[in-house]
Amino acid sequence: MPAEPLRYTLRHHRAAMLRTFSISALGSITYYVGIIYVPTFLATTGRRGESEALGLSTVAAVVVILVTPLVGLISDRLGRRRVLIGLAGANALLPITLFSLMHAASTPQAVFGAVVLAVLAGGVSAVGAAATAEQFPGEGRLSGLALGAAAATAVFGGLTPFVAELLINRTSWPLVPCAMIALVAVLVLPVLFTMPETAFAKKKGLSSPAANPGHYALLLV
């Protein structure tokens, strides 16, 4: 155990911290904007009453509960890297369409848009919870998660609903939230393409690729 975990992590695991920050940024903005902010979006754009908006949010929350173990299982089979890249690509391409559906007058369209957004957000959160921890060996894991994941959650989780509402009021463009999700997804994708696969480390008798860099190529699938 290093005597100064914070300094040790900053010195030896900067790349892992970047990956952790990126995964958490995508998970935070998809969840806090794609789910938590949706009732506010629907109510303030005038398309849904408060009761209906909260109902859609409840449906989305249930979908997240159902999707989380399923996507986690898929990532165990296919790998964290593959699933996260797929989810990031979907979040780069689909939010404008999904928010447009929620902004439409048709209730079935709004439900469909909210459900798919919930699937994407729940999927990232399900894989990200394991993938962020697996970026570090035992030494420096807590410090790395505190600096990477917590910082990303504070910025892309705590601030983005406020920023989304502010930008909608300033620009009068109701689809600002989807542009925010898509932008973060695009920026995160290059990091995900270069991350090591960590899902199969235990099967290979390893703690993580970060702790065993010589096996990086072996773990990629």
PASEBA-1860 file (N, C-alpha, C; in nm, 3 decimals):
! residues 221
1> MPAEPLRY> 0.084/-0.118/0.000/0.000/0.000/0.000/0.088/0.124/0.000 ~ 0.075/0.214/-0.099/0.160/0.333/-0.103/0.135/0.424/0.017 ~ 0.243/0.488/0.063/0.231/0.577/0.179/0.146/0.700/0.146 ~ 0.152/0.747/0.019/0.074/0.863/-0.024/-0.009/0.823/-0.146 ~ -0.127/0.765/-0.123/-0.207/0.711/-0.234/-0.240/0.814/-0.341 ~ -0.270/0.937/-0.301/-0.308/1.039/-0.398/-0.193/1.071/-0.492 ~ -0.075/1.093/-0.436/0.042/1.122/-0.518/0.079/1.002/-0.604 ~ 0.067/0.883/-0.547/0.097/0.761/-0.622/0.005/0.747/-0.743
9> TLRHHRAA> -0.123/0.774/-0.724/-0.220/0.760/-0.833/-0.194/0.863/-0.941 ~ -0.167/0.986/-0.902/-0.140/1.092/-0.999/-0.013/1.063/-1.079 ~ 0.081/0.996/-1.017/0.209/0.967/-1.084/0.200/0.845/-1.175 ~ 0.129/0.741/-1.131/0.134/0.612/-1.200/0.007/0.577/-1.278 ~ -0.103/0.644/-1.254/-0.230/0.602/-1.314/-0.306/0.717/-1.379 ~ -0.233/0.807/-1.442/-0.300/0.921/-1.506/-0.390/0.875/-1.621 ~ -0.344/0.778/-1.700/-0.425/0.729/-1.812/-0.552/0.663/-1.761 ~ -0.540/0.585/-1.654/-0.657/0.520/-1.595/-0.756/0.624/-1.543
17> MLRTFSIS> -0.704/0.733/-1.485/-0.791/0.839/-1.436/-0.866/0.906/-1.551 ~ -0.799/0.925/-1.665/-0.866/0.982/-1.781/-0.977/0.891/-1.830 ~ -0.951/0.762/-1.834/-1.054/0.668/-1.877/-1.172/0.669/-1.778 ~ -1.140/0.670/-1.650/-1.244/0.673/-1.548/-1.327/0.800/-1.559 ~ -1.260/0.912/-1.578/-1.332/1.040/-1.595/-1.423/1.035/-1.716 ~ -1.374/0.980/-1.825/-1.452/0.975/-1.950/-1.574/0.886/-1.935 ~ -1.556/0.767/-1.878/-1.669/0.676/-1.859/-1.774/0.739/-1.768 ~ -1.728/0.800/-1.659/-1.820/0.862/-1.564/-1.888/0.985/-1.623
25> ALGSITYY> -1.818/1.058/-1.707/-1.879/1.174/-1.773/-1.995/1.130/-1.861 ~ -1.973/1.024/-1.939/-2.080/0.973/-2.024/-2.196/0.920/-1.940 ~ -2.165/0.845/-1.835/-2.270/0.792/-1.750/-2.348/0.901/-1.680 ~ -2.279/1.005/-1.636/-2.346/1.113/-1.563/-2.437/1.195/-1.653 ~ -2.388/1.233/-1.770/-2.470/1.320/-1.855/-2.588/1.243/-1.914 ~ -2.571/1.116/-1.944/-2.685/1.039/-1.996/-2.790/1.019/-1.888 ~ -2.748/0.999/-1.764/-2.844/0.975/-1.657/-2.910/1.105/-1.610 ~ -2.830/1.205/-1.581/-2.885/1.327/-1.522/-2.960/1.413/-1.625
33> VGIIYVPT> -2.918/1.408/-1.751/-2.991/1.482/-1.854/-3.095/1.393/-1.920 ~ -3.059/1.268/-1.949/-3.150/1.180/-2.020/-3.264/1.127/-1.935 ~ -3.251/1.133/-1.802/-3.358/1.080/-1.715/-3.403/1.186/-1.613 ~ -3.310/1.233/-1.529/-3.346/1.326/-1.422/-3.402/1.457/-1.477 ~ -3.343/1.507/-1.586/-3.385/1.636/-1.641/-3.510/1.626/-1.728 ~ -3.545/1.506/-1.772/-3.656/1.491/-1.867/-3.788/1.552/-1.819 ~ -3.832/1.532/-1.693/-3.958/1.597/-1.651/-3.955/1.748/-1.665 ~ -3.841/1.808/-1.629/-3.828/1.954/-1.644/-3.834/1.993/-1.790
41> FLATTGRR> -3.765/1.917/-1.874/-3.767/1.945/-2.018/-3.909/1.940/-2.074 ~ -3.982/1.835/-2.039/-4.117/1.818/-2.092/-4.212/1.925/-2.041 ~ -4.195/1.964/-1.915/-4.285/2.064/-1.857/-4.253/2.204/-1.907 ~ -4.124/2.239/-1.915/-4.087/2.375/-1.953/-4.103/2.402/-2.101 ~ -4.096/2.298/-2.184/-4.117/2.320/-2.328/-4.266/2.324/-2.362 ~ -4.350/2.300/-2.264/-4.494/2.315/-2.284/-4.563/2.201/-2.352 ~ -4.492/2.088/-2.371/-4.551/1.975/-2.443/-4.625/1.879/-2.350 ~ -4.591/1.878/-2.223/-4.652/1.785/-2.129/-4.684/1.856/-1.999
49> GESEALGL> -4.791/1.814/-1.935/-4.820/1.863/-1.802/-4.724/1.802/-1.701 ~ -4.720/1.860/-1.581/-4.627/1.811/-1.480/-4.653/1.666/-1.444 ~ -4.780/1.629/-1.432/-4.815/1.492/-1.395/-4.768/1.393/-1.501 ~ -4.793/1.424/-1.628/-4.752/1.333/-1.736/-4.600/1.326/-1.746 ~ -4.533/1.440/-1.726/-4.387/1.443/-1.732/-4.327/1.355/-1.623 ~ -4.381/1.363/-1.502/-4.331/1.280/-1.392/-4.363/1.133/-1.416 ~ -4.477/1.107/-1.480/-4.511/0.969/-1.513/-4.410/0.908/-1.610 ~ -4.370/0.986/-1.711/-4.269/0.938/-1.805/-4.136/0.914/-1.734
57> STVAAVVV> -4.104/1.002/-1.640/-3.980/0.985/-1.565/-3.983/0.858/-1.481 ~ -4.099/0.826/-1.426/-4.114/0.703/-1.348/-4.096/0.580/-1.436 ~ -4.155/0.585/-1.554/-4.138/0.475/-1.650/-3.989/0.457/-1.683 ~ -3.920/0.569/-1.705/-3.778/0.563/-1.737/-3.698/0.502/-1.623 ~ -3.733/0.537/-1.499/-3.662/0.481/-1.384/-3.681/0.330/-1.374 ~ -3.802/0.284/-1.401/-3.828/0.139/-1.399/-3.747/0.070/-1.508 ~ -3.740/0.132/-1.624/-3.662/0.075/-1.735/-3.515/0.061/-1.695 ~ -3.461/0.161/-1.627/-3.322/0.155/-1.583/-3.300/0.036/-1.490
65> ILVTPLVG> -3.393/0.014/-1.398/-3.383/-0.099/-1.306/-3.380/-0.231/-1.381 ~ -3.464/-0.242/-1.485/-3.471/-0.367/-1.560/-3.350/-0.387/-1.651 ~ -3.300/-0.277/-1.705/-3.191/-0.285/-1.803/-3.056/-0.311/-1.736 ~ -3.036/-0.257/-1.617/-2.904/-0.261/-1.553/-2.845/-0.402/-1.543 ~ -2.913/-0.500/-1.485/-2.851/-0.633/-1.477/-2.832/-0.698/-1.613 ~ -2.922/-0.670/-1.708/-2.910/-0.730/-1.841/-2.786/-0.678/-1.913 ~ -2.766/-0.547/-1.911/-2.648/-0.490/-1.978/-2.520/-0.532/-1.906 ~ -2.527/-0.540/-1.773/-2.411/-0.589/-1.698/-2.372/-0.729/-1.740
73> LISDRLGR> -2.472/-0.816/-1.758/-2.446/-0.953/-1.803/-2.386/-0.955/-1.944 ~ -2.440/-0.870/-2.031/-2.386/-0.862/-2.168/-2.240/-0.819/-2.166 ~ -2.208/-0.721/-2.081/-2.069/-0.674/-2.074/-1.976/-0.780/-2.017 ~ -2.029/-0.868/-1.930/-1.948/-0.980/-1.881/-1.916/-1.077/-1.994 ~ -2.008/-1.091/-2.088/-1.988/-1.186/-2.198/-1.907/-1.125/-2.313 ~ -1.940/-1.000/-2.349/-1.878/-0.937/-2.466/-1.760/-0.848/-2.431 ~ -1.755/-0.801/-2.308/-1.648/-0.711/-2.267/-1.698/-0.570/-2.242 ~ -1.636/-0.503/-2.144/-1.675/-0.366/-2.111/-1.652/-0.271/-2.230
81> RRVLIGLA> -1.536/-0.288/-2.291/-1.495/-0.197/-2.398/-1.594/-0.197/-2.513 ~ -1.631/-0.316/-2.560/-1.724/-0.325/-2.673/-1.859/-0.262/-2.640 ~ -1.910/-0.294/-2.521/-2.043/-0.244/-2.484/-2.040/-0.092/-2.466 ~ -1.936/-0.041/-2.402/-1.928/0.103/-2.382/-1.913/0.177/-2.514 ~ -1.836/0.123/-2.607/-1.823/0.187/-2.739/-1.958/0.189/-2.810 ~ -2.031/0.077/-2.804/-2.163/0.073/-2.865/-2.259/0.173/-2.804 ~ -2.258/0.183/-2.671/-2.347/0.277/-2.604/-2.308/0.422/-2.632 ~ -2.177/0.449/-2.636/-2.133/0.584/-2.668/-2.172/0.622/-2.810
89> GANALLPI> -2.157/0.528/-2.904/-2.199/0.555/-3.041/-2.347/0.583/-3.051 ~ -2.428/0.505/-2.978/-2.573/0.528/-2.978/-2.607/0.663/-2.917 ~ -2.535/0.701/-2.811/-2.560/0.831/-2.748/-2.512/0.948/-2.834 ~ -2.422/0.921/-2.925/-2.379/1.026/-3.018/-2.480/1.046/-3.131 ~ -2.552/0.939/-3.167/-2.640/0.945/-3.285/-2.788/0.963/-3.253 ~ -2.835/0.910/-3.140/-2.979/0.901/-3.117/-3.046/1.012/-3.036 ~ -2.976/1.084/-2.948/-3.048/1.178/-2.861/-3.134/1.281/-2.932 ~ -3.088/1.335/-3.046/-3.169/1.436/-3.115/-3.302/1.376/-3.158
97> TLFSLMHA> -3.298/1.256/-3.212/-3.423/1.189/-3.251/-3.511/1.161/-3.130 ~ -3.451/1.115/-3.021/-3.528/1.076/-2.903/-3.591/1.198/-2.834 ~ -3.516/1.307/-2.822/-3.573/1.428/-2.763/-3.678/1.489/-2.855 ~ -3.659/1.474/-2.985/-3.761/1.522/-3.079/-3.891/1.445/-3.061 ~ -3.880/1.314/-3.039/-3.999/1.232/-3.014/-4.069/1.275/-2.885 ~ -3.991/1.302/-2.780/-4.051/1.347/-2.654/-4.113/1.485/-2.668 ~ -4.058/1.564/-2.759/-4.109/1.699/-2.781/-4.232/1.699/-2.871 ~ -4.259/1.584/-2.935/-4.374/1.574/-3.025/-4.504/1.570/-2.945
105> ASTPQAVF> -4.613/1.587/-3.016/-4.744/1.591/-2.949/-4.793/1.453/-2.910 ~ -4.746/1.349/-2.977/-4.795/1.214/-2.954/-4.738/1.155/-2.825 ~ -4.827/1.107/-2.738/-4.782/1.045/-2.614/-4.703/0.916/-2.638 ~ -4.749/0.826/-2.727/-4.667/0.706/-2.754/-4.526/0.739/-2.801 ~ -4.512/0.842/-2.883/-4.378/0.882/-2.927/-4.294/0.930/-2.810 ~ -4.356/1.007/-2.721/-4.284/1.058/-2.604/-4.240/0.942/-2.514 ~ -4.328/0.844/-2.496/-4.293/0.728/-2.413/-4.177/0.652/-2.476 ~ -4.183/0.631/-2.606/-4.077/0.559/-2.676/-3.943/0.631/-2.660
113> GAVVLAVL> -3.944/0.764/-2.680/-3.821/0.841/-2.666/-3.764/0.832/-2.526 ~ -3.850/0.844/-2.424/-3.804/0.837/-2.285/-3.749/0.700/-2.251 ~ -3.813/0.595/-2.301/-3.770/0.458/-2.271/-3.633/0.430/-2.333 ~ -3.614/0.468/-2.458/-3.485/0.442/-2.523/-3.374/0.521/-2.456 ~ -3.402/0.646/-2.418/-3.304/0.724/-2.344/-3.267/0.655/-2.214 ~ -3.367/0.599/-2.147/-3.342/0.529/-2.021/-3.257/0.405/-2.043 ~ -3.282/0.335/-2.153/-3.201/0.216/-2.185/-3.054/0.256/-2.204 ~ -3.031/0.364/-2.276/-2.893/0.409/-2.301/-2.826/0.454/-2.171
121> AGGVSAVG> -2.900/0.531/-2.091/-2.842/0.580/-1.965/-2.817/0.465/-1.867 ~ -2.915/0.378/-1.853/-2.899/0.264/-1.763/-2.788/0.172/-1.807 ~ -2.773/0.155/-1.938/-2.666/0.070/-1.990/-2.529/0.124/-1.957 ~ -2.509/0.254/-1.977/-2.378/0.314/-1.946/-2.348/0.302/-1.796 ~ -2.448/0.330/-1.713/-2.427/0.321/-1.568/-2.394/0.178/-1.525 ~ -2.460/0.081/-1.586/-2.438/-0.059/-1.549/-2.296/-0.103/-1.580 ~ -2.248/-0.070/-1.698/-2.112/-0.110/-1.737/-2.008/-0.022/-1.670 ~ -2.039/0.107/-1.661/-1.942/0.201/-1.605/-1.907/0.173/-1.461
129> AAATAEQF> -2.002/0.124/-1.382/-1.975/0.097/-1.241/-1.862/-0.004/-1.226 ~ -1.862/-0.107/-1.310/-1.755/-0.206/-1.303/-1.630/-0.159/-1.376 ~ -1.649/-0.098/-1.492/-1.534/-0.061/-1.576/-1.445/0.042/-1.510 ~ -1.502/0.139/-1.438/-1.419/0.241/-1.375/-1.331/0.181/-1.266 ~ -1.388/0.095/-1.184/-1.307/0.032/-1.078/-1.199/-0.057/-1.135 ~ -1.227/-0.121/-1.249/-1.133/-0.215/-1.309/-1.017/-0.146/-1.380 ~ -1.020/-0.014/-1.390/-0.909/0.057/-1.454/-0.786/0.063/-1.365 ~ -0.804/0.035/-1.236/-0.694/0.049/-1.141/-0.664/-0.085/-1.074
137> PGEGRLSG> -0.536/-0.108/-1.039/-0.506/-0.220/-0.951/-0.550/-0.184/-0.809 ~ -0.523/-0.268/-0.713/-0.563/-0.238/-0.576/-0.503/-0.107/-0.526 ~ -0.376/-0.083/-0.560/-0.309/0.038/-0.515/-0.359/0.157/-0.595 ~ -0.413/0.254/-0.528/-0.457/0.376/-0.595/-0.598/0.372/-0.648 ~ -0.671/0.262/-0.626/-0.806/0.252/-0.682/-0.900/0.355/-0.621 ~ -0.901/0.366/-0.489/-0.992/0.460/-0.425/-0.959/0.604/-0.463 ~ -0.830/0.638/-0.466/-0.790/0.773/-0.505/-0.825/0.800/-0.651 ~ -0.803/0.701/-0.736/-0.835/0.718/-0.878/-0.982/0.737/-0.901
145> LALGAAAA> -1.065/0.660/-0.833/-1.210/0.675/-0.846/-1.256/0.808/-0.790 ~ -1.196/0.849/-0.678/-1.235/0.977/-0.617/-1.204/1.094/-0.710 ~ -1.088/1.088/-0.773/-1.048/1.198/-0.861/-1.117/1.192/-0.997 ~ -1.125/1.072/-1.053/-1.182/1.059/-1.187/-1.333/1.055/-1.188 ~ -1.391/0.956/-1.122/-1.536/0.938/-1.127/-1.611/1.049/-1.055 ~ -1.565/1.085/-0.935/-1.636/1.187/-0.858/-1.630/1.323/-0.927 ~ -1.516/1.357/-0.985/-1.505/1.486/-1.054/-1.597/1.490/-1.175 ~ -1.601/1.381/-1.252/-1.689/1.378/-1.370/-1.835/1.386/-1.330
153> TAVFGGLT> -1.872/1.317/-1.222/-2.011/1.321/-1.176/-2.050/1.461/-1.131 ~ -1.959/1.529/-1.063/-1.988/1.665/-1.018/-2.009/1.760/-1.135 ~ -1.924/1.747/-1.238/-1.932/1.838/-1.352/-2.047/1.802/-1.446 ~ -2.052/1.675/-1.487/-2.149/1.634/-1.589/-2.280/1.584/-1.530 ~ -2.285/1.567/-1.401/-2.410/1.528/-1.336/-2.474/1.643/-1.264 ~ -2.400/1.706/-1.174/-2.458/1.812/-1.094/-2.489/1.939/-1.170 ~ -2.406/1.973/-1.268/-2.421/2.101/-1.338/-2.504/2.093/-1.466 ~ -2.506/1.980/-1.533/-2.564/1.977/-1.667/-2.715/2.005/-1.674
161> PFVAELLI> -2.798/1.958/-1.579/-2.939/1.997/-1.588/-2.958/2.149/-1.583 ~ -2.882/2.214/-1.495/-2.888/2.360/-1.486/-2.841/2.426/-1.615 ~ -2.729/2.376/-1.668/-2.675/2.432/-1.793/-2.771/2.409/-1.909 ~ -2.832/2.291/-1.915/-2.928/2.261/-2.021/-3.046/2.359/-2.018 ~ -3.100/2.381/-1.899/-3.214/2.474/-1.886/-3.173/2.616/-1.922 ~ -3.053/2.654/-1.880/-3.002/2.789/-1.910/-2.987/2.808/-2.060 ~ -2.929/2.708/-2.128/-2.906/2.720/-2.272/-3.037/2.718/-2.351 ~ -3.134/2.642/-2.305/-3.264/2.643/-2.371/-3.326/2.782/-2.363
169> NRTSWPLV> -3.317/2.844/-2.246/-3.374/2.978/-2.229/-3.299/3.082/-2.310 ~ -3.167/3.063/-2.322/-3.087/3.161/-2.397/-3.101/3.145/-2.548 ~ -3.111/3.022/-2.595/-3.111/2.997/-2.739/-3.250/2.973/-2.797 ~ -3.348/2.942/-2.709/-3.484/2.906/-2.753/-3.483/2.780/-2.839 ~ -3.380/2.699/-2.825/-3.373/2.571/-2.896/-3.399/2.459/-2.797 ~ -3.512/2.392/-2.802/-3.547/2.294/-2.700/-3.462/2.167/-2.703 ~ -3.387/2.146/-2.809/-3.310/2.023/-2.821/-3.165/2.037/-2.774 ~ -3.137/2.143/-2.700/-3.002/2.161/-2.644/-2.956/2.040/-2.562
177> PCAMIALV> -3.041/1.982/-2.476/-2.995/1.868/-2.395/-2.941/1.752/-2.476 ~ -3.006/1.722/-2.588/-2.959/1.609/-2.669/-2.824/1.642/-2.734 ~ -2.804/1.768/-2.769/-2.675/1.808/-2.825/-2.565/1.793/-2.722 ~ -2.596/1.820/-2.596/-2.497/1.805/-2.489/-2.458/1.658/-2.473 ~ -2.556/1.570/-2.472/-2.526/1.427/-2.459/-2.442/1.380/-2.577 ~ -2.482/1.418/-2.698/-2.411/1.374/-2.817/-2.267/1.424/-2.819 ~ -2.247/1.549/-2.777/-2.112/1.605/-2.776/-2.021/1.529/-2.681 ~ -2.069/1.502/-2.559/-1.987/1.428/-2.463/-1.957/1.287/-2.516
185> AVLVLPVL> -2.056/1.223/-2.576/-2.035/1.088/-2.631/-1.928/1.088/-2.739 ~ -1.930/1.186/-2.826/-1.829/1.196/-2.933/-1.690/1.217/-2.874 ~ -1.679/1.302/-2.771/-1.550/1.329/-2.710/-1.495/1.209/-2.633 ~ -1.584/1.128/-2.580/-1.544/1.012/-2.501/-1.502/0.894/-2.588 ~ -1.558/0.883/-2.705/-1.533/0.767/-2.791/-1.384/0.737/-2.815 ~ -1.300/0.836/-2.847/-1.157/0.803/-2.868/-1.091/0.741/-2.746 ~ -1.132/0.784/-2.627/-1.076/0.726/-2.505/-1.120/0.580/-2.490 ~ -1.246/0.554/-2.521/-1.296/0.417/-2.508/-1.230/0.323/-2.607
193> FTMPETAF> -1.199/0.371/-2.725/-1.133/0.286/-2.825/-0.993/0.243/-2.780 ~ -0.930/0.323/-2.694/-0.793/0.291/-2.652/-0.788/0.224/-2.514 ~ -0.902/0.205/-2.449/-0.898/0.146/-2.315/-0.876/-0.004/-2.321 ~ -0.808/-0.061/-2.223/-0.789/-0.206/-2.219/-0.918/-0.277/-2.180 ~ -0.933/-0.399/-2.228/-1.049/-0.478/-2.187/-1.023/-0.534/-2.047 ~ -1.121/-0.520/-1.959/-1.103/-0.563/-1.820/-1.201/-0.670/-1.776 ~ -1.299/-0.702/-1.858/-1.404/-0.794/-1.814/-1.354/-0.935/-1.790 ~ -1.249/-0.974/-1.859/-1.205/-1.113/-1.854/-1.080/-1.133/-1.770
201> AKKKGLSS> -1.041/-1.029/-1.694/-0.917/-1.037/-1.617/-0.921/-1.149/-1.515 ~ -1.034/-1.166/-1.445/-1.042/-1.270/-1.343/-1.035/-1.410/-1.405 ~ -1.092/-1.424/-1.524/-1.087/-1.554/-1.590/-0.944/-1.592/-1.628 ~ -0.863/-1.487/-1.653/-0.724/-1.512/-1.692/-0.632/-1.521/-1.569 ~ -0.692/-1.502/-1.450/-0.611/-1.506/-1.329/-0.540/-1.376/-1.302 ~ -0.592/-1.265/-1.357/-0.530/-1.135/-1.340/-0.623/-1.045/-1.259 ~ -0.566/-0.943/-1.196/-0.649/-0.850/-1.120/-0.708/-0.745/-1.210 ~ -0.632/-0.696/-1.306/-0.680/-0.600/-1.403/-0.570/-0.575/-1.504
209> PAANPGHY> -0.602/-0.526/-1.626/-0.498/-0.493/-1.722/-0.405/-0.385/-1.669 ~ -0.457/-0.295/-1.584/-0.372/-0.189/-1.530/-0.261/-0.248/-1.445 ~ -0.292/-0.357/-1.376/-0.191/-0.420/-1.292/-0.103/-0.515/-1.371 ~ -0.146/-0.554/-1.491/-0.073/-0.651/-1.572/-0.067/-0.603/-1.717 ~ 0.005/-0.494/-1.743/0.005/-0.437/-1.877/0.058/-0.530/-1.984 ~ 0.139/-0.628/-1.947/0.192/-0.719/-2.046/0.086/-0.807/-2.110 ~ -0.030/-0.819/-2.044/-0.137/-0.902/-2.096/-0.244/-0.823/-2.169 ~ -0.216/-0.697/-2.197/-0.316/-0.610/-2.260/-0.371/-0.671/-2.389
217> ALLLV> -0.280/-0.715/-2.477/-0.327/-0.768/-2.606/-0.407/-0.897/-2.587 ~ -0.368/-0.978/-2.489/-0.438/-1.103/-2.464/-0.583/-1.081/-2.424 ~ -0.609/-0.970/-2.351/-0.741/-0.946/-2.297/-0.835/-0.881/-2.397 ~ -0.782/-0.824/-2.504/-0.868/-0.762/-2.603/-0.940/-0.868/-2.684 ~ -1.072/-0.848/-2.707/-1.149/-0.944/-2.785/-1.228/-0.871/-2.889
END
